[in-house]
């Protein structure tokens, strides 16, 4: 995550470590892990820990996933968490 200009560097790190090369593969991995949650555990719960939240939660510096550092503003969420 972290804005469009940071995404290619993110995947340069994630690819050798986890085999994830793009957002589509990241989404697939997240969904697969959620589907693998033990259904016998009640109540069914799953926590997805991420550095950023999903995209689409605002572009103002004070938005929940907005960029508040210079230059301020812009959506800073992760599309794979939408």
ChimeraX attribute file (.defattr): number of C-alpha atoms within 10 A of each C-alpha:
attribute: neighborCount
match mode: 1-to-1
recipient: residues
	/A:1	23
	/A:2	18
	/A:3	15
	/A:4	12
	/A:5	9
	/A:6	10
	/A:7	14
	/A:8	14
	/A:9	11
	/A:10	15
	/A:11	19
	/A:12	14
	/A:13	13
	/A:14	15
	/A:15	12
	/A:16	10
	/A:17	9
	/A:18	11
	/A:19	14
	/A:20	19
	/A:21	16
	/A:22	16
	/A:23	16
	/A:24	12
	/A:25	13
	/A:26	19
	/A:27	16
	/A:28	13
	/A:29	16
	/A:30	15
	/A:31	13
	/A:32	11
	/A:33	12
	/A:34	14
	/A:35	11
	/A:36	10
	/A:37	12
	/A:38	11
	/A:39	10
	/A:40	7
	/A:41	8
	/A:42	7
	/A:43	7
	/A:44	9
	/A:45	10
	/A:46	12
	/A:47	6
	/A:48	8
	/A:49	7
	/A:50	10
	/A:51	9
	/A:52	16
	/A:53	20
	/A:54	19
	/A:55	21
	/A:56	16
	/A:57	15
	/A:58	18
	/A:59	19
	/A:60	16
	/A:61	18
	/A:62	12
	/A:63	16
	/A:64	19
	/A:65	23
	/A:66	22
	/A:67	21
	/A:68	17
	/A:69	8
	/A:70	7
	/A:71	8
	/A:72	12
	/A:73	17
	/A:74	16
	/A:75	22
	/A:76	26
	/A:77	25
	/A:78	21
	/A:79	18
	/A:80	19
	/A:81	17
	/A:82	11
